[in-house]
Amino acid sequence: MTRHTPKRLSLEDRILWNRVAQTTEPLKGKVLETPPVPADDTMAELARLVAVAQEGRKTAPPPAAAPTLAKPHPARRIDRPTHTKLARGRLPIDGRVDLHGLTQSEAHGLLLSFLSRAHAGGLRHVLVITGKGASLGSDGVLRRVLPQWLATPPFSTLVSGLDEASRRHGGGGAFYIRLKRHGGTGP
């Protein structure tokens, strides 16, 4: 049995944590500790790296592999009339699963189980809620990997299409998924 040694925060992580901590109000009787400022050029290098990163964000175009479904493979999109009916509530959403707060491996297992049961039960349209992933400027890990998962063999045998949900059903934090017919025929 190995002992787990606590991981020490890097200087950059401590600085970031202290910036976050300064935006809060300390408990009664507690004082916010300030980290020691290194005497070497670490702070200057850190400031330079932050400036380069911020400059890169301002001038660089968004990455080509953005998590939006603006240009997915055409066969993977849900057709516009079906999407409109789902968005307006004219076509029922037969099931839904919420993946908030799960790790990728937990979400993958839950999603595969859910879609397998939904497909076996003859459900046609389901809603998968991934969340928008707005923490610390991220674009949402689950939101980004869901379309990739659905293109892999365990899911591709069950799913015939997907599209971002309407605002009413979660917008950028949710997806409509159309399941294949139970006999394996048709879209």
TORPA-4810 file (N, C-alpha, C, O; in nm, 3 decimals):
<nodes>
NODE_1_0.084_-0.118_0.000_0.000_0.000_0.000_0.089_0.125_0.000_0.179_0.139_0.083_M
NODE_2_0.063_0.212_-0.093_0.143_0.333_-0.101_0.072_0.447_-0.031_-0.051_0.456_-0.030_T
NODE_3_0.150_0.532_0.026_0.092_0.648_0.093_0.077_0.761_-0.007_0.164_0.785_-0.092_R
NODE_4_-0.031_0.829_0.004_-0.057_0.942_-0.083_0.001_1.068_-0.019_-0.040_1.107_0.090_H
NODE_5_0.095_1.128_-0.087_0.150_1.254_-0.037_0.073_1.368_-0.101_0.049_1.367_-0.222_T
NODE_6_0.034_1.466_-0.023_-0.043_1.575_-0.080_0.040_1.650_-0.185_0.158_1.677_-0.167_P
NODE_7_-0.026_1.683_-0.295_0.040_1.756_-0.402_0.051_1.903_-0.362_-0.046_1.964_-0.319_K
NODE_8_0.169_1.956_-0.377_0.190_2.097_-0.344_0.152_2.181_-0.465_0.175_2.143_-0.580_R
NODE_9_0.095_2.295_-0.436_0.057_2.387_-0.543_0.181_2.455_-0.599_0.274_2.488_-0.525_L
NODE_10_0.180_2.475_-0.727_0.289_2.549_-0.788_0.274_2.697_-0.751_0.170_2.738_-0.698_S
NODE_11_0.375_2.772_-0.777_0.371_2.915_-0.746_0.256_2.982_-0.821_0.184_3.065_-0.764_L
NODE_12_0.238_2.946_-0.946_0.131_3.006_-1.026_-0.006_2.973_-0.968_-0.094_3.058_-0.962_E
NODE_13_-0.023_2.846_-0.923_-0.151_2.806_-0.864_-0.176_2.879_-0.732_-0.289_2.918_-0.704_D
NODE_14_-0.072_2.896_-0.652_-0.088_2.968_-0.526_-0.126_3.113_-0.551_-0.212_3.168_-0.482_R
NODE_15_-0.063_3.176_-0.650_-0.096_3.315_-0.683_-0.240_3.325_-0.729_-0.313_3.414_-0.686_I
NODE_16_-0.280_3.235_-0.817_-0.418_3.235_-0.866_-0.515_3.212_-0.751_-0.617_3.281_-0.742_L
NODE_17_-0.486_3.115_-0.664_-0.574_3.088_-0.552_-0.586_3.210_-0.462_-0.696_3.243_-0.416_W
NODE_18_-0.477_3.276_-0.437_-0.483_3.394_-0.351_-0.561_3.508_-0.415_-0.626_3.584_-0.344_N
NODE_19_-0.555_3.521_-0.544_-0.637_3.624_-0.611_-0.785_3.593_-0.592_-0.865_3.683_-0.567_R
NODE_20_-0.821_3.466_-0.602_-0.960_3.426_-0.580_-0.996_3.448_-0.434_-1.103_3.501_-0.404_V
NODE_21_-0.908_3.408_-0.344_-0.934_3.422_-0.200_-0.952_3.568_-0.160_-1.028_3.597_-0.067_A
NODE_22_-0.886_3.660_-0.227_-0.898_3.801_-0.194_-1.034_3.857_-0.229_-1.072_3.963_-0.178_Q
NODE_23_-1.109_3.790_-0.313_-1.243_3.837_-0.349_-1.347_3.791_-0.247_-1.465_3.827_-0.259_T
NODE_24_-1.306_3.711_-0.148_-1.399_3.663_-0.047_-1.376_3.736_0.084_-1.277_3.806_0.101_T
NODE_25_-1.469_3.717_0.175_-1.457_3.778_0.307_-1.412_3.671_0.405_-1.479_3.568_0.417_E
NODE_26_-1.300_3.691_0.476_-1.252_3.590_0.570_-1.351_3.567_0.684_-1.429_3.656_0.718_P
NODE_27_-1.348_3.447_0.742_-1.429_3.417_0.858_-1.386_3.505_0.975_-1.274_3.557_0.976_L
NODE_28_-1.475_3.522_1.071_-1.441_3.603_1.189_-1.320_3.542_1.258_-1.316_3.422_1.282_K
NODE_29_-1.224_3.625_1.291_-1.105_3.581_1.361_-0.997_3.522_1.270_-0.891_3.485_1.319_G
NODE_30_-1.022_3.514_1.141_-0.923_3.459_1.047_-0.865_3.573_0.964_-0.933_3.671_0.936_K
NODE_31_-0.740_3.558_0.925_-0.672_3.658_0.844_-0.628_3.590_0.715_-0.578_3.478_0.717_V
NODE_32_-0.646_3.659_0.605_-0.603_3.607_0.476_-0.451_3.611_0.467_-0.390_3.716_0.482_L
NODE_33_-0.393_3.496_0.444_-0.248_3.489_0.433_-0.205_3.533_0.294_-0.266_3.494_0.194_E
NODE_34_-0.102_3.613_0.288_-0.047_3.652_0.159_0.073_3.564_0.128_0.155_3.538_0.217_T
NODE_35_0.084_3.517_0.005_0.195_3.428_-0.026_0.326_3.506_-0.029_0.329_3.625_-0.061_P
NODE_36_0.434_3.437_0.004_0.563_3.506_-0.004_0.597_3.536_-0.150_0.580_3.449_-0.236_P
NODE_37_0.643_3.652_-0.177_0.682_3.691_-0.312_0.826_3.649_-0.333_0.914_3.691_-0.257_V
NODE_38_0.852_3.567_-0.435_0.989_3.522_-0.456_1.081_3.639_-0.493_1.040_3.735_-0.558_P
NODE_39_1.205_3.626_-0.449_1.302_3.732_-0.473_1.361_3.726_-0.614_1.416_3.825_-0.662_A
NODE_40_1.349_3.612_-0.682_1.409_3.599_-0.814_1.317_3.654_-0.923_1.223_3.728_-0.893_D
NODE_41_1.341_3.618_-1.045_1.265_3.670_-1.158_1.136_3.592_-1.186_1.077_3.607_-1.293_D
NODE_42_1.092_3.511_-1.092_0.973_3.428_-1.114_0.850_3.513_-1.141_0.774_3.485_-1.234_T
NODE_43_0.830_3.619_-1.060_0.713_3.704_-1.077_0.715_3.776_-1.211_0.612_3.790_-1.276_M
NODE_44_0.831_3.822_-1.252_0.841_3.891_-1.381_0.811_3.794_-1.494_0.743_3.829_-1.591_A
NODE_45_0.861_3.672_-1.483_0.835_3.571_-1.585_0.687_3.535_-1.587_0.629_3.519_-1.694_E
NODE_46_0.627_3.521_-1.470_0.484_3.491_-1.462_0.401_3.602_-1.526_0.307_3.575_-1.600_L
NODE_47_0.435_3.727_-1.497_0.362_3.840_-1.555_0.378_3.840_-1.707_0.283_3.870_-1.779_A
NODE_48_0.498_3.807_-1.755_0.520_3.802_-1.900_0.435_3.691_-1.963_0.376_3.712_-2.069_R
NODE_49_0.429_3.574_-1.900_0.351_3.463_-1.954_0.201_3.495_-1.956_0.131_3.462_-2.051_L
NODE_50_0.153_3.560_-1.850_0.013_3.600_-1.845_-0.017_3.700_-1.956_-0.121_3.690_-2.022_V
NODE_51_0.072_3.797_-1.977_0.051_3.897_-2.082_0.051_3.832_-2.220_-0.031_3.867_-2.305_A
NODE_52_0.141_3.737_-2.243_0.146_3.668_-2.371_0.018_3.588_-2.393_-0.038_3.587_-2.502_V
NODE_53_-0.029_3.521_-2.287_-0.152_3.441_-2.299_-0.272_3.530_-2.327_-0.356_3.496_-2.410_A
NODE_54_-0.281_3.644_-2.259_-0.393_3.735_-2.282_-0.386_3.797_-2.421_-0.489_3.814_-2.486_Q
NODE_55_-0.268_3.830_-2.467_-0.252_3.886_-2.601_-0.290_3.783_-2.706_-0.354_3.815_-2.806_E
NODE_56_-0.252_3.658_-2.682_-0.286_3.551_-2.775_-0.435_3.531_-2.785_-0.487_3.500_-2.893_G
NODE_57_-0.507_3.547_-2.672_-0.653_3.532_-2.674_-0.719_3.644_-2.751_-0.821_3.623_-2.817_R
NODE_58_-0.662_3.764_-2.744_-0.723_3.879_-2.812_-0.705_3.872_-2.963_-0.796_3.908_-3.037_K
NODE_59_-0.588_3.827_-3.010_-0.560_3.833_-3.152_-0.586_3.701_-3.225_-0.615_3.702_-3.345_T
NODE_60_-0.578_3.591_-3.155_-0.594_3.462_-3.223_-0.741_3.436_-3.254_-0.827_3.465_-3.171_A
NODE_61_-0.770_3.382_-3.373_-0.908_3.348_-3.403_-0.949_3.226_-3.320_-0.862_3.153_-3.272_P
NODE_62_-1.079_3.204_-3.302_-1.122_3.088_-3.224_-1.072_2.959_-3.290_-1.058_2.953_-3.412_P
NODE_63_-1.046_2.856_-3.210_-0.994_2.732_-3.267_-1.093_2.671_-3.365_-1.214_2.685_-3.350_P
NODE_64_-1.039_2.603_-3.465_-1.124_2.544_-3.568_-1.213_2.434_-3.513_-1.323_2.413_-3.564_A
NODE_65_-1.167_2.364_-3.410_-1.245_2.254_-3.353_-1.328_2.305_-3.236_-1.323_2.248_-3.127_A
NODE_66_-1.404_2.412_-3.258_-1.488_2.466_-3.153_-1.597_2.366_-3.118_-1.636_2.287_-3.203_A
NODE_67_-1.647_2.369_-2.994_-1.743_2.269_-2.951_-1.883_2.288_-3.008_-1.970_2.205_-2.985_P
NODE_68_-1.906_2.396_-3.083_-2.038_2.415_-3.140_-2.060_2.316_-3.253_-1.966_2.262_-3.311_T
NODE_69_-2.184_2.294_-3.283_-2.217_2.200_-3.388_-2.248_2.273_-3.518_-2.331_2.226_-3.597_L
NODE_70_-2.184_2.385_-3.541_-2.213_2.463_-3.660_-2.179_2.388_-3.788_-2.250_2.402_-3.888_A
NODE_71_-2.071_2.308_-3.789_-2.032_2.239_-3.910_-2.001_2.091_-3.883_-1.891_2.045_-3.915_K
NODE_72_-2.096_2.015_-3.826_-2.069_1.874_-3.808_-2.090_1.800_-3.938_-2.133_1.858_-4.038_P
NODE_73_-2.062_1.674_-3.937_-2.087_1.590_-4.054_-2.236_1.599_-4.084_-2.317_1.580_-3.993_H
NODE_74_-2.277_1.628_-4.208_-2.419_1.651_-4.239_-2.511_1.537_-4.197_-2.626_1.563_-4.160_P
NODE_75_-2.464_1.413_-4.201_-2.550_1.301_-4.165_-2.574_1.294_-4.015_-2.662_1.220_-3.970_A
NODE_76_-2.498_1.368_-3.937_-2.510_1.361_-3.792_-2.606_1.466_-3.735_-2.643_1.456_-3.618_R
NODE_77_-2.647_1.564_-3.814_-2.737_1.668_-3.764_-2.882_1.619_-3.767_-2.920_1.541_-3.854_R
NODE_78_-2.960_1.667_-3.673_-3.104_1.643_-3.677_-3.161_1.743_-3.776_-3.122_1.859_-3.776_I
NODE_79_-3.254_1.697_-3.860_-3.308_1.786_-3.963_-3.383_1.903_-3.898_-3.435_1.892_-3.787_D
NODE_80_-3.388_2.013_-3.970_-3.444_2.138_-3.918_-3.590_2.125_-3.874_-3.624_2.174_-3.766_R
NODE_81_-3.679_2.060_-3.952_-3.818_2.049_-3.905_-3.831_1.972_-3.773_-3.910_2.010_-3.687_P
NODE_82_-3.753_1.867_-3.757_-3.758_1.791_-3.632_-3.704_1.874_-3.518_-3.760_1.873_-3.409_T
NODE_83_-3.594_1.945_-3.542_-3.537_2.032_-3.438_-3.639_2.138_-3.396_-3.654_2.164_-3.277_H
NODE_84_-3.707_2.197_-3.492_-3.806_2.300_-3.461_-3.921_2.242_-3.378_-3.967_2.305_-3.283_T
NODE_85_-3.966_2.123_-3.414_-4.074_2.059_-3.338_-4.030_2.026_-3.195_-4.106_2.045_-3.101_K
NODE_86_-3.908_1.978_-3.180_-3.857_1.950_-3.046_-3.847_2.078_-2.965_-3.886_2.082_-2.848_L
NODE_87_-3.794_2.184_-3.026_-3.774_2.311_-2.957_-3.906_2.372_-2.913_-3.913_2.433_-2.806_A
NODE_88_-4.009_2.357_-2.993_-4.139_2.417_-2.961_-4.228_2.326_-2.877_-4.338_2.366_-2.838_R
NODE_89_-4.182_2.205_-2.850_-4.260_2.114_-2.768_-4.366_2.038_-2.845_-4.451_1.973_-2.784_G
NODE_90_-4.364_2.044_-2.976_-4.463_1.972_-3.057_-4.426_1.825_-3.076_-4.510_1.743_-3.110_R
NODE_91_-4.300_1.794_-3.054_-4.251_1.657_-3.060_-4.195_1.627_-2.921_-4.110_1.701_-2.872_L
NODE_92_-4.243_1.519_-2.858_-4.202_1.497_-2.719_-4.056_1.452_-2.707_-4.002_1.382_-2.793_P
NODE_93_-3.994_1.495_-2.598_-3.862_1.444_-2.562_-3.891_1.323_-2.474_-3.947_1.336_-2.365_I
NODE_94_-3.852_1.207_-2.522_-3.890_1.082_-2.456_-3.811_1.053_-2.329_-3.857_0.979_-2.243_D
NODE_95_-3.692_1.110_-2.317_-3.610_1.086_-2.199_-3.503_1.192_-2.187_-3.474_1.263_-2.283_G
NODE_96_-3.446_1.203_-2.068_-3.339_1.300_-2.048_-3.241_1.247_-1.945_-3.278_1.172_-1.854_R
NODE_97_-3.116_1.288_-1.961_-3.013_1.251_-1.865_-2.927_1.375_-1.841_-2.895_1.450_-1.933_V
NODE_98_-2.890_1.394_-1.713_-2.811_1.509_-1.674_-2.671_1.461_-1.634_-2.657_1.381_-1.542_D
NODE_99_-2.568_1.509_-1.704_-2.431_1.468_-1.680_-2.352_1.568_-1.597_-2.231_1.554_-1.582_L
NODE_100_-2.420_1.670_-1.543_-2.352_1.772_-1.461_-2.272_1.708_-1.349_-2.318_1.615_-1.284_H
NODE_101_-2.152_1.758_-1.327_-2.073_1.718_-1.212_-2.006_1.583_-1.224_-1.942_1.538_-1.129_G
NODE_102_-2.018_1.516_-1.337_-1.956_1.385_-1.354_-1.821_1.398_-1.423_-1.798_1.491_-1.499_L
NODE_103_-1.733_1.304_-1.395_-1.607_1.299_-1.468_-1.636_1.244_-1.607_-1.745_1.194_-1.633_T
NODE_104_-1.537_1.253_-1.696_-1.558_1.203_-1.831_-1.590_1.055_-1.831_-1.681_1.011_-1.902_Q
NODE_105_-1.519_0.976_-1.752_-1.543_0.832_-1.752_-1.680_0.799_-1.694_-1.749_0.710_-1.745_S
NODE_106_-1.721_0.869_-1.587_-1.853_0.847_-1.531_-1.961_0.887_-1.630_-2.059_0.814_-1.649_E
NODE_107_-1.944_1.002_-1.694_-2.042_1.050_-1.790_-2.052_0.955_-1.910_-2.161_0.928_-1.959_A
NODE_108_-1.939_0.906_-1.957_-1.937_0.814_-2.071_-2.017_0.688_-2.039_-2.100_0.645_-2.118_H
NODE_109_-1.991_0.629_-1.922_-2.062_0.508_-1.882_-2.211_0.532_-1.865_-2.292_0.452_-1.910_G
NODE_110_-2.247_0.642_-1.799_-2.388_0.674_-1.777_-2.459_0.699_-1.910_-2.571_0.653_-1.930_L
NODE_111_-2.394_0.773_-1.999_-2.454_0.804_-2.128_-2.477_0.677_-2.211_-2.583_0.660_-2.271_L
NODE_112_-2.377_0.589_-2.215_-2.392_0.465_-2.290_-2.504_0.380_-2.233_-2.584_0.324_-2.309_L
NODE_113_-2.511_0.370_-2.103_-2.617_0.293_-2.038_-2.755_0.354_-2.068_-2.849_0.283_-2.103_S
NODE_114_-2.764_0.487_-2.054_-2.891_0.555_-2.079_-2.937_0.538_-2.223_-3.053_0.503_-2.248_F
NODE_115_-2.846_0.561_-2.319_-2.884_0.550_-2.459_-2.918_0.406_-2.497_-3.007_0.383_-2.579_L
NODE_116_-2.848_0.310_-2.440_-2.879_0.169_-2.467_-3.019_0.134_-2.418_-3.095_0.070_-2.490_S
NODE_117_-3.052_0.177_-2.296_-3.186_0.149_-2.242_-3.294_0.224_-2.320_-3.401_0.169_-2.346_R
NODE_118_-3.265_0.348_-2.358_-3.362_0.426_-2.434_-3.387_0.363_-2.570_-3.501_0.355_-2.615_A
NODE_119_-3.281_0.318_-2.636_-3.294_0.254_-2.766_-3.372_0.124_-2.754_-3.461_0.096_-2.835_H
NODE_120_-3.340_0.044_-2.654_-3.409_-0.083_-2.632_-3.556_-0.059_-2.599_-3.642_-0.141_-2.633_A
NODE_121_-3.586_0.053_-2.532_-3.724_0.086_-2.498_-3.801_0.152_-2.612_-3.918_0.184_-2.596_G
NODE_122_-3.737_0.172_-2.726_-3.805_0.229_-2.841_-3.818_0.380_-2.837_-3.896_0.438_-2.913_G
NODE_123_-3.742_0.446_-2.751_-3.748_0.593_-2.745_-3.681_0.649_-2.871_-3.590_0.588_-2.927_L
NODE_124_-3.726_0.765_-2.913_-3.677_0.822_-3.038_-3.592_0.947_-3.018_-3.487_0.962_-3.081_R
NODE_125_-3.637_1.040_-2.931_-3.566_1.166_-2.909_-3.540_1.183_-2.759_-3.632_1.173_-2.678_H
NODE_126_-3.414_1.209_-2.725_-3.377_1.228_-2.585_-3.296_1.357_-2.573_-3.242_1.408_-2.670_V
NODE_127_-3.290_1.406_-2.451_-3.216_1.528_-2.420_-3.100_1.491_-2.329_-3.120_1.429_-2.224_L
NODE_128_-2.979_1.529_-2.367_-2.861_1.505_-2.286_-2.810_1.641_-2.239_-2.775_1.727_-2.321_V
NODE_129_-2.806_1.660_-2.107_-2.764_1.786_-2.049_-2.618_1.772_-2.005_-2.586_1.691_-1.918_I
NODE_130_-2.531_1.851_-2.066_-2.388_1.847_-2.033_-2.346_1.965_-1.949_-2.245_1.958_-1.878_T
NODE_131_-2.419_2.073_-1.954_-2.378_2.197_-1.890_-2.293_2.276_-1.988_-2.241_2.221_-2.085_G
NODE_132_-2.279_2.404_-1.961_-2.205_2.490_-2.052_-2.057_2.495_-2.020_-1.977_2.534_-2.105_K
NODE_133_-2.019_2.456_-1.900_-1.878_2.452_-1.864_-1.813_2.587_-1.862_-1.706_2.604_-1.920_G
NODE_134_-1.874_2.684_-1.799_-1.822_2.820_-1.801_-1.721_2.849_-1.690_-1.685_2.965_-1.669_A
NODE_135_-1.675_2.748_-1.620_-1.582_2.775_-1.511_-1.443_2.808_-1.565_-1.390_2.736_-1.650_S
NODE_136_-1.387_2.914_-1.516_-1.253_2.959_-1.554_-1.233_2.968_-1.704_-1.125_2.939_-1.755_L
NODE_137_-1.336_3.007_-1.775_-1.323_3.030_-1.918_-1.319_2.904_-2.002_-1.289_2.912_-2.122_G
NODE_138_-1.348_2.788_-1.943_-1.344_2.666_-2.022_-1.468_2.659_-2.110_-1.565_2.731_-2.088_S
NODE_139_-1.463_2.572_-2.208_-1.577_2.556_-2.295_-1.656_2.431_-2.262_-1.742_2.392_-2.340_D
NODE_140_-1.630_2.368_-2.151_-1.705_2.252_-2.109_-1.650_2.124_-2.168_-1.664_2.100_-2.288_G
NODE_141_-1.588_2.044_-2.088_-1.527_1.920_-2.137_-1.634_1.826_-2.191_-1.619_1.774_-2.302_V
NODE_142_-1.741_1.804_-2.114_-1.844_1.711_-2.159_-1.915_1.763_-2.284_-1.948_1.686_-2.374_L
NODE_143_-1.938_1.892_-2.289_-2.002_1.953_-2.406_-1.915_1.932_-2.530_-1.967_1.908_-2.639_R
NODE_144_-1.785_1.942_-2.513_-1.694_1.928_-2.626_-1.679_1.783_-2.672_-1.672_1.757_-2.792_R
NODE_145_-1.675_1.688_-2.578_-1.649_1.549_-2.617_-1.773_1.471_-2.655_-1.762_1.365_-2.718_V
NODE_146_-1.892_1.519_-2.619_-2.014_1.444_-2.650_-2.027_1.411_-2.799_-2.052_1.295_-2.832_L
NODE_147_-2.012_1.507_-2.891_-2.022_1.472_-3.033_-1.916_1.371_-3.076_-1.941_1.287_-3.163_P
NODE_148_-1.797_1.378_-3.016_-1.693_1.281_-3.048_-1.732_1.142_-3.000_-1.712_1.044_-3.072_Q
NODE_149_-1.787_1.134_-2.880_-1.832_1.004_-2.829_-1.938_0.943_-2.918_-1.935_0.823_-2.947_W
NODE_150_-2.032_1.026_-2.963_-2.143_0.974_-3.042_-2.099_0.924_-3.178_-2.174_0.852_-3.245_L
NODE_151_-1.979_0.961_-3.222_-1.926_0.915_-3.350_-1.854_0.781_-3.336_-1.817_0.720_-3.437_A
NODE_152_-1.833_0.734_-3.212_-1.761_0.608_-3.190_-1.857_0.490_-3.194_-1.977_0.507_-3.171_T
NODE_153_-1.805_0.370_-3.224_-1.890_0.253_-3.242_-1.992_0.221_-3.133_-2.104_0.187_-3.170_P
NODE_154_-1.965_0.228_-3.006_-2.074_0.190_-2.916_-2.195_0.281_-2.931_-2.309_0.235_-2.920_P
NODE_155_-2.171_0.409_-2.955_-2.282_0.503_-2.967_-2.336_0.511_-3.109_-2.456_0.529_-3.128_F
NODE_156_-2.250_0.499_-3.207_-2.293_0.518_-3.346_-2.394_0.413_-3.390_-2.467_0.435_-3.487_S
NODE_157_-2.401_0.300_-3.321_-2.502_0.199_-3.354_-2.638_0.236_-3.296_-2.740_0.177_-3.334_T
NODE_158_-2.641_0.333_-3.204_-2.766_0.373_-3.140_-2.818_0.508_-3.188_-2.939_0.530_-3.192_L
NODE_159_-2.727_0.599_-3.226_-2.761_0.738_-3.252_-2.763_0.767_-3.402_-2.672_0.728_-3.476_V
NODE_160_-2.868_0.836_-3.446_-2.873_0.876_-3.587_-2.851_1.025_-3.606_-2.825_1.068_-3.719_S
NODE_161_-2.862_1.104_-3.500_-2.838_1.247_-3.517_-2.835_1.320_-3.384_-2.886_1.271_-3.283_G
NODE_162_-2.776_1.438_-3.386_-2.772_1.523_-3.268_-2.769_1.667_-3.311_-2.732_1.700_-3.423_L
NODE_163_-2.810_1.753_-3.219_-2.807_1.896_-3.243_-2.814_1.967_-3.109_-2.864_1.912_-3.011_D
NODE_164_-2.763_2.088_-3.106_-2.770_2.167_-2.983_-2.916_2.195_-2.950_-2.996_2.225_-3.039_E
NODE_165_-2.950_2.185_-2.824_-3.088_2.206_-2.780_-3.126_2.353_-2.791_-3.040_2.441_-2.795_A
NODE_166_-3.256_2.377_-2.796_-3.303_2.515_-2.798_-3.284_2.577_-2.660_-3.257_2.507_-2.562_S
NODE_167_-3.298_2.705_-2.654_-3.280_2.777_-2.528_-3.376_2.725_-2.421_-3.342_2.719_-2.303_R
NODE_168_-3.494_2.687_-2.463_-3.597_2.635_-2.372_-3.552_2.508_-2.300_-3.594_2.482_-2.187_R
NODE_169_-3.468_2.430_-2.365_-3.423_2.302_-2.310_-3.277_2.305_-2.264_-3.219_2.199_-2.239_H
NODE_170_-3.216_2.421_-2.252_-3.080_2.430_-2.200_-2.981_2.493_-2.295_-2.867_2.518_-2.257_G
NODE_171_-3.021_2.520_-2.418_-2.934_2.588_-2.513_-2.800_2.522_-2.531_-2.793_2.403_-2.559_G
NODE_172_-2.693_2.599_-2.515_-2.558_2.550_-2.536_-2.513_2.445_-2.435_-2.407_2.386_-2.452_G
NODE_173_-2.592_2.421_-2.332_-2.556_2.322_-2.232_-2.629_2.191_-2.245_-2.623_2.107_-2.155_G
NODE_174_-2.699_2.171_-2.358_-2.775_2.048_-2.377_-2.781_2.012_-2.526_-2.762_2.097_-2.613_A
NODE_175_-2.809_1.886_-2.552_-2.817_1.837_-2.690_-2.942_1.751_-2.707_-2.979_1.673_-2.620_F
NODE_176_-3.006_1.767_-2.823_-3.109_1.673_-2.864_-3.037_1.557_-2.933_-2.946_1.578_-3.013_Y
NODE_177_-3.078_1.437_-2.901_-3.022_1.319_-2.968_-3.137_1.238_-3.025_-3.232_1.205_-2.954_I
NODE_178_-3.126_1.208_-3.153_-3.225_1.121_-3.219_-3.166_0.981_-3.222_-3.056_0.960_-3.272_R
NODE_179_-3.241_0.886_-3.168_-3.197_0.748_-3.166_-3.247_0.677_-3.291_-3.352_0.711_-3.346_L
NODE_180_-3.170_0.577_-3.336_-3.213_0.498_-3.450_-3.334_0.417_-3.413_-3.357_0.387_-3.295_K
NODE_181_-3.412_0.380_-3.513_-3.529_0.296_-3.486_-3.481_0.163_-3.432_-3.371_0.116_-3.465_R
NODE_182_-3.565_0.102_-3.348_-3.521_-0.018_-3.277_-3.481_-0.132_-3.369_-3.395_-0.212_-3.330_H
NODE_183_-3.535_-0.143_-3.485_-3.498_-0.250_-3.579_-3.367_-0.221_-3.651_-3.316_-0.308_-3.722_G
NODE_184_-3.312_-0.103_-3.633_-3.187_-0.066_-3.700_-3.211_-0.008_-3.839_-3.115_0.022_-3.910_G
NODE_185_-3.337_0.008_-3.878_-3.367_0.063_-4.010_-3.399_0.210_-3.998_-3.450_0.255_-3.896_T
NODE_186_-3.370_0.281_-4.100_-3.404_0.423_-4.107_-3.312_0.510_-4.024_-3.229_0.458_-3.949_G
NODE_187_-3.326_0.644_-4.038_-3.241_0.738_-3.965_-3.278_0.752_-3.821_-3.214_0.829_-3.748_P
</nodes>
